[in-house]
Amino acid sequence: MAVPGPVRGLLALRVLLGVFFVFMGLGKIGWLTDPSILTEQLKGYLDGGNVWTRAYVQALCLPGAPLFARIIPLAEMATGAAFLLGAYTRVAAILALLMILNFHFASGIVFEYRYLTNGYGLPVVGGLLALALGGAALPLSVRKG
């Protein structure tokens, strides 16, 4: 049976975002043993952030940095694995979308023009949204749904 074009497109998106998330997680593997890496990154966000992002980083992100530094790399690699395997694609996409939007908000980039041209911005958000809406029951999935 022939696979319709939109389904092939979502399948390609799922696999490519899977690779993206695996390598994003691997790039943060050092956070597992040294959470200060994330803490320093968050402190950097305070310098250029607006009033909302500074408040968010100070109230939530910095106090939670030791925990987040251990969760984020594992969550990114788990998201990548879920996408590559086609397991719980929609759930993984929704959770990854929330994680990505947290980073974008904390960094303050969502309030800047460059967010519209940043490859980590709208393309990733749009891809995750597409998988959250239509990523269930794609071919080459270990779990349809």
Rosetta blueprint (number, residue, H / E / L):
1 M L
2 A L
3 V L
4 P L
5 G H
6 P H
7 V H
8 R H
9 G H
10 L H
11 L H
12 A H
13 L H
14 R H
15 V H
16 L H
17 L H
18 G H
19 V H
20 F H
21 F H
22 V H
23 F H
24 M H
25 G H
26 L H
27 G H
28 K L
29 I H
30 G H
31 W H
32 L H
33 T L
34 D L
35 P L
36 S H
37 I H
38 L H
39 T H
40 E H
41 Q H
42 L H
43 K H
44 G H
45 Y H
46 L H
47 D H
48 G H
49 G L
50 N L
51 V H
52 W H
53 T H
54 R H
55 A H
56 Y H
57 V H
58 Q H
59 A H
60 L H
61 C H
62 L H
63 P H
64 G H
65 A H
66 P H
67 L H
68 F H
69 A H
70 R H
71 I H
72 I H
73 P H
74 L H
75 A H
76 E H
77 M H
78 A H
79 T H
80 G H
81 A H
82 A H
83 F H
84 L H
85 L H
86 G L
87 A L
88 Y L
89 T H
90 R H
91 V H
92 A H
93 A H
94 I H
95 L H
96 A H
97 L H
98 L H
99 M H
100 I H
101 L H
102 N H
103 F H
104 H H
105 F H
106 A H
107 S H
108 G L
109 I H
110 V H
111 F H
112 E L
113 Y H
114 R H
115 Y H
116 L H
117 T L
118 N L
119 G L
120 Y L
121 G L
122 L H
123 P H
124 V H
125 V H
126 G H
127 G H
128 L H
129 L H
130 A H
131 L H
132 A H
133 L H
134 G H
135 G L
136 A L
137 A L
138 L L
139 P L
140 L L
141 S L
142 V L
143 R L
144 K L
145 G L
